[in-house]
Amino acid sequence: MFIEENQNGLIYMRSDVIGAKHAFTTRFGGVSGGEFAALNLGSNRGDEPEAVRENFRRVCALFGVDENGACVTNQVHKNEVRIVTAADKHACLGPVPYEADGIVTAEKGLPIFCFTADCVPVLLWDGKGRAAGAVHCGWRSAASDILGRAVEAMVSLGAEIPELRAAIGPAIGQCCFETDDDVPEAVEKWLQGDTAGLFRSRSDGKTMVDLKGANAKRLLQLGVPAGQIDISDECTFCSHDKYWSHRYTRGRRGTQASVIML
């Protein structure tokens, strides 16, 4: 179950299946103004850099580090997963020297971030605290099996699949994710036809796709127990006042983060 938390005005969601400190941020609790109000974590959207820095500082403070004390994804809608350590800490607002839509770690005290604004964020945690992951599962990266690569990387760090917990965060829902044929075709191929309930066809030829449900099915295929997978029921497009939605704003928007720390 997802639970809303408020810490010093910073409003975020968490899942009760994950025992590590984590957060799915919302639009609330930051200092950005105008169309970026208020908690924007996107440094390349046109917001004032010092506002973005302060927003990062506030989120990082939840985890007991400063704004330069975390690792972040550098997302290109592919399936690269990187194992990160303290050596990969990101200088806030600086360039990220790698590409990775997913990052995993076995290092304690190191928050790891991925970023979304409709795409599906997945936080992974080994129940014995051996590894954690933050994975950006847009439809392209999802259909390229980024979750399979993330689970493989976590196992390489000592995690055990039956112990994995997964929280699938707020993202665009089937109610609003209107697609052409390329998306359902890619999902069909990725899930090898295990797609019951994921598609709803419309008379105009468009298909409504449940991308959160598709990622949950892949986790089940990988061996994660169903009772250890939590799915947010919030749609970022429907709840555009609470979350950033790329589709609702037609690209003029901020960015939210999903963060976890061992």
C-alpha positions in Angstrom: 0.0 0.0 0.0 1.2 3.5 -0.8 1.2 6.0 2.0 1.5 9.8 1.8 4.1 11.4 4.1 4.8 15.1 4.9 8.1 16.0 6.3 8.7 19.7 6.9 6.3 20.5 4.0 7.9 18.0 1.6 5.1 15.7 0.5 6.1 12.3 -0.8 4.7 8.8 -1.2 6.2 5.6 0.2 5.3 1.9 -0.1 4.9 -0.4 2.9 6.5 -3.4 1.0 9.9 -1.7 1.1 11.7 -1.6 4.4 14.5 0.8 3.3 14.2 4.6 3.4 12.6 5.7 0.2 10.4 8.3 -1.4 8.4 9.0 -4.5 8.3 12.8 -4.6 5.4 15.0 -5.6 5.1 18.6 -6.8 4.8 19.8 -3.3 7.6 21.1 -1.0 10.0 22.9 -3.2 10.9 26.5 -4.0 10.5 26.7 -7.8 8.0 29.1 -9.2 5.7 29.6 -12.2 5.1 26.5 -14.3 7.8 24.6 -12.3 6.1 25.2 -8.9 7.2 23.9 -6.6 9.3 20.8 -6.3 11.0 20.4 -9.6 14.0 18.1 -9.8 14.7 18.5 -13.5 17.8 20.5 -14.2 17.3 20.7 -17.9 13.7 21.9 -18.1 14.4 25.7 -18.0 13.9 26.2 -14.2 16.2 28.5 -12.2 19.3 26.5 -11.3 19.4 27.7 -7.7 15.8 26.7 -7.2 16.5 23.2 -8.5 19.6 23.0 -6.3 17.5 23.9 -3.2 14.9 21.3 -4.2 17.5 18.6 -4.4 18.9 19.7 -1.1 15.4 19.3 0.5 14.9 15.8 -0.9 18.5 14.7 0.0 17.9 15.9 3.5 15.3 13.3 3.9 18.1 10.8 3.5 20.7 12.6 5.7 23.0 13.7 2.9 23.6 17.0 1.1 22.6 17.7 -2.5 25.9 16.3 -3.7 25.6 13.0 -1.7 23.5 10.9 -4.0 23.7 8.9 -7.3 21.4 9.6 -10.2 20.3 8.0 -13.4 21.1 9.6 -16.8 18.1 8.5 -18.8 18.0 7.9 -22.5 15.0 5.4 -22.7 17.3 2.4 -23.1 18.0 -0.6 -20.9 21.4 0.2 -19.4 21.7 -0.6 -15.7 24.7 0.6 -13.7 26.0 -0.6 -10.4 27.0 2.5 -8.5 29.1 3.3 -5.4 30.1 6.4 -3.5 32.6 7.1 -6.3 29.6 7.8 -8.5 28.1 10.5 -6.4 26.6 13.3 -8.5 27.6 16.9 -8.2 24.2 18.6 -8.2 23.5 20.3 -11.5 26.7 18.9 -13.0 27.0 16.5 -15.9 26.4 12.8 -15.3 29.4 10.9 -16.8 27.4 7.8 -17.9 24.1 6.8 -19.4 21.8 4.5 -17.3 18.1 4.3 -17.0 18.5 2.1 -14.0 21.0 2.2 -11.1 21.6 -0.4 -8.3 23.8 -0.4 -5.3 24.9 -2.5 -2.4 26.4 0.5 -0.6 24.7 1.6 2.6 24.0 5.3 3.2 24.0 6.1 -0.5 20.6 7.4 -1.9 20.0 6.5 -5.6 17.6 8.5 -7.8 15.6 7.9 -10.9 13.4 10.6 -12.6 10.0 10.5 -14.2 7.1 12.7 -15.4 4.6 10.0 -16.6 7.0 7.0 -17.1 6.9 4.2 -14.6 9.4 4.4 -11.7 10.3 1.1 -10.0 12.2 0.9 -6.7 13.7 -2.5 -5.8 14.9 -3.7 -2.5 16.3 -7.0 -1.2 14.5 -7.8 2.0 17.7 -8.6 3.8 19.2 -5.2 2.8 21.8 -6.5 0.4 21.0 -4.3 -2.6 18.6 -1.7 -3.9 17.6 -0.3 -7.3 16.0 2.7 -8.9 14.7 2.0 -12.4 13.1 4.3 -15.0 10.7 2.1 -16.9 9.4 4.1 -19.8 7.8 1.9 -22.4 11.0 1.7 -24.5 13.3 0.8 -21.6 10.6 -1.5 -20.1 10.2 -3.4 -23.4 14.0 -3.6 -23.7 13.7 -5.6 -20.4 15.5 -3.1 -18.1 13.8 -4.8 -15.1 15.4 -8.1 -16.1 18.8 -6.4 -16.2 18.2 -4.6 -12.9 17.3 -7.8 -11.1 20.4 -9.5 -12.6 22.6 -6.7 -11.4 21.1 -6.9 -7.9 21.6 -10.7 -7.8 25.3 -10.0 -8.7 25.5 -7.9 -5.6 24.1 -10.7 -3.3 20.4 -10.1 -3.5 18.1 -13.2 -3.8 15.0 -13.0 -6.1 12.6 -14.5 -3.6 13.6 -11.7 -1.1 13.0 -8.9 -3.6 10.4 -6.2 -2.9 9.2 -3.9 -5.7 7.3 -0.6 -5.5 5.9 0.6 -8.8 5.3 4.3 -8.3 2.9 6.9 -9.6 2.9 7.0 -13.4 0.5 7.5 -16.3 -2.3 5.0 -16.0 -4.2 2.9 -18.6 -6.9 5.5 -18.3 -4.7 8.0 -20.1 -1.8 6.2 -21.8 -3.1 6.4 -25.4 -0.7 4.7 -27.9 -0.3 3.6 -31.5 0.4 0.0 -32.4 4.1 0.2 -31.7 3.6 0.2 -27.9 1.3 -2.9 -27.5 3.4 -4.7 -30.1 6.6 -4.1 -28.1 4.9 -5.1 -24.8 3.5 -8.3 -26.4 7.0 -9.3 -27.6 8.6 -8.3 -24.3 6.2 -10.3 -22.1 5.9 -13.2 -24.6 2.2 -12.8 -24.9 1.4 -12.6 -21.1 -0.6 -9.5 -21.5 -4.1 -10.3 -20.3 -5.8 -7.0 -19.1 -3.0 -4.7 -20.2 -4.6 -3.4 -23.4 -7.9 -1.7 -24.1 -8.6 -1.1 -27.8 -10.5 2.0 -29.0 -12.7 2.4 -32.0 -10.3 5.0 -33.5 -7.5 2.5 -33.7 -5.6 3.7 -30.6 -4.8 1.4 -27.7 -4.8 2.2 -24.0 -1.9 0.5 -22.3 -1.4 -0.4 -18.6 2.4 0.1 -18.3 2.4 -0.2 -14.5 0.7 -3.6 -14.9 3.1 -4.6 -17.6 6.1 -4.0 -15.3 4.4 -5.9 -12.5 3.9 -8.9 -14.9 7.6 -8.8 -15.8 8.6 -8.9 -12.1 6.3 -11.9 -11.6 8.0 -13.6 -14.6 11.4 -12.9 -13.0 10.3 -14.6 -9.8 9.4 -11.8 -7.5 6.5 -13.0 -5.3 3.2 -11.3 -6.0 2.7 -10.3 -2.4 6.0 -8.3 -2.6 5.0 -6.1 -5.5 3.2 -2.9 -4.7 1.5 -0.8 -7.4 0.5 2.8 -7.0 -3.0 3.5 -8.1 -2.3 7.1 -8.9 -2.1 8.3 -12.5 0.2 11.3 -13.1 -1.9 12.6 -15.9 -5.1 12.5 -13.9 -3.3 13.9 -10.8 -1.3 16.5 -12.7 -1.8 18.9 -9.8 0.1 16.5 -7.5 2.6 15.0 -10.0 4.5 16.2 -13.0 2.9 14.9 -16.3 4.7 15.3 -19.6 1.6 14.5 -21.6 -0.7 16.8 -19.7 1.6 19.8 -19.9 2.8 18.9 -23.5 6.4 19.0 -22.3 6.4 22.2 -20.2 6.9 20.6 -16.8 9.1 19.7 -14.0 10.4 16.3 -12.9 9.8 14.1 -9.9 12.2 11.6 -8.4 12.0 8.1 -6.9 14.7 7.6 -4.3 15.9 4.7 -2.2 18.8 4.2 0.3 20.1 1.1 2.0 
